[in-house]
Amino acid sequence: MGAAQTRSEHKYRDLSDRTGFSFEQIKNLHQRFQQLSGNEETIRKENLDSIPALANNPIKEQIVDAFFDKRNQHQEEVGSFEEIGFEQFLMVMSHFRPPTLKTTEEEKEALRKEKLRFLFNMHDTDNDGTITLDEYRKVVEELLSKSGAIGLEAAKAIADAAMLEVASTNVPHMAPEDFYEGITFEHFEQILKGLEMESRMHIRFLDVDTTTVRCGISTP
């Protein structure tokens, strides 16, 4: 038992070093992972599809896909997993980790960039390093038309106008016949410059409040 406990502590220490979560936070997230997987070793997209709080989310597909996107595993791989284990699940969750009182300014900036990269990856669905007009349209259409706020054609018009505004901002000297390839990560950073990310980017749809990382329904 002592050897098993030592191995477990070593594994948790390694996961803590890689993700920034404490032992207690990792334990809580493991409990939630087991609930989602039905105590299996891995989870698939359908395990997340069944979460009630995600049912009416207009970008549910992108959120679920993000958990299986290899780019979100802090490595250079691209593509998608069919299923992920707890360590991979934890690596994705680490993108939502808020800074602590001990976090340095340099570390905060690195965390912010990590969160922005995660959001960028959600929209760059073909992994080419650019959010194209078609990809941007899809997000806007899902956010606006599926919520019932406006019609599909109006959503497309809003997406097109927004992309044109982004193009004029990022490439101010474009000629009328020039084609804007799309939003690069550098452009994306500029668009969201000054936006406070810590309180805006956390997960509640997993019944885990990542500002505290507790299992169960979080209270306001």
Secondary structure, 3 states (H helix, E strand, C coil): CHHHHHHHHHHHHHHHHHHCCCHHHHHHHHHHHHHHHCCCCEEEHHHHHCCHHHCCCCCHHHHHHHCCEHHHHCCCCCCECCEEEHHHHHHHHHHHCCCCCCCCHHHHHHHHHHHHHHHHHHHCCCCCCEECHHHHHHHHHHHHCCCCCCCHHHHHHHHHHHHHHHHHHHCCCCCCCCCCCCEEHHHHHHHCCCCCCCCCCCCCCCCCECCCCECCCCCC
